[in-house]
């Protein structure tokens, strides 16, 4: 399946796409490591302030605005990372998810400066 990258944004800055009351679910894929691009997979620990019980590979999420946090699993072989660490805590970030769409979420850790690391999200179309 050919993936078309429609957008790539810092998750915290993603503009709203879902009208209130639209309903349905979005597919969230979190185990999408793009090691050559320094995009690490993430594990979602909390959604909307509540402990999540979602699978590490991905999950369905009700469409609308949600806040998530968790941990990134860093590939320290290809990209800059903190020495001796392969896990990074991801702070709360908020995004709107459109029903019927698939979103990939990962941590861009391409910079040697940890303060420049950020979550990225992209949506694919079939």
N, C-alpha and C positions, 0 to 999 in steps of 0.2 A: 504494500500500500504506500503510495507516494504521499508524504507529509508535506503540506503547504504551510509554511510558517506565516500566519496572518498577522500575528503581533507578538512582540516580546517586550514586556514591560517589567519594571520593578513592581512586585506584587503590591506594595503599599501605595503605589500611585495609579493603579489600574482604575480607569473610569467605570462608572456603572453601565451595565448592559441590560439588566433585567427590570422590566416594569413590575410594579407591585402587584402581587396576586397572580403572576403568570403561571406558577406551579411547575411540576415536572422536576426532573433531576438532571444534573450535570455529572459527567464521569471525570474523576480526578485521578490522574496517574502520577505517582510519586517515586516510583522506582524506574527512572529513565536516565540513568547516568550517561552523560555525554562526556566521558573522561577527556577526550581530545580537545573539547571546548571548555574544560574546567567547570562543567555543570554537574554538581553532585546530587544524588538522590536524597530525598528527605523522608523522615518518619514523622507523621502528624501525631502529636500527643494530646492536643486540646483543640476543640472546635467550639467557638462561641462561649469560651470560658469553662467548658465542661470536658472532663477527661474523655478522650475518644476511644472507641473500640473498633477502629477501622483497620483493615489489613494493610500491610506494608507495601503491597504491590499497587494498590489503588482502591477507590471506593466511589460509590454514588453519593451525591450530596444534593439536597433540595436546592433548587435554583434560588438565587437571591444573594444578598450581602452576607458574608460570613467572615469571622476572624479565626485565624489558625496560628498555632505555633508548634514547635517540635524540635527535631534534631536533624542535622545533615550528616550523611555518611561520606566523608571526604576520601577521594582517591589521591593519596599523597605521592603516588609514583609519577604522575604526569604534570602536576600543577603545584604552585606554591601552597604551602599549608604550614600550620604551626608544627614545629618539630615534636614528635612523640604523641601527637593527637590525631585521631582520625574521625572524631565526632565533634560537631559544633552546634551549640544551642541556637535555635532560630527564634527571634523575638516575635511577639504578636504582629501580625500583618492582616490587613483587611482587603477583601476583593468581592466583586459581584460576579456570579457565575450564571451563565445563560443555559436554560433548559435544553436538553438534547445535544449539547456540545461536549467535546472532550478537551480537557485542559491538562497540560503537563506542568508540573511544578518542580523546580530544582533550585539549588543554591549556586550562584556564580561566584566561584572563589578563584578567579583568574589573577587577581591582584596580589602582590606580595604584602599589601597593607590590609590587614583584617577589617579595618573600618570601612573599606570599600566593598566588602563582600555583601551581596544582596540576593534576595529571592527573585527569581524570574518566573514568568508564566507565559505559556503560549498555547494558543487554541488551534486545533486542526480541523479541517473540513475534509469530508470523504472525496 
